[in-house]
């Protein structure tokens, strides 16, 4: 039985889907990472100098989607 690789969603793909500017989204995510009480999953998934990406359906992706939808 072959296991399917987990789907990854990038910031660029998320921005295209939500029709928002990637630069502004990046700024919002940077601000959110500084608030671990409000956005704990984004803080956990954040790795400095790494592309912003999440496993599809993960708590981190849901938090990012929620943040960017209101931004």
C-alpha positions, 0 to 999 in steps of 0.5 A: 500500500502506497501512502500519499505524501501530505499536501502542503499549502504555501503562503503564495497559494493561500494568498492567491486563493484568498485574493490578497497581497502576499507582502501584506499577508507576510507582514500580518503573519510576522506580527501574529508570530509575536503574539503566542497567546493569540496565535499559538499554532502559527508560533509553533509552525514558524521557522525563521528564514524558511518559506511559510507553508503548512500541511493542508488542514493543519491547525497552523493552516487554519489559524493562518487562514483565519488571520488572513481572512480578516486582514 
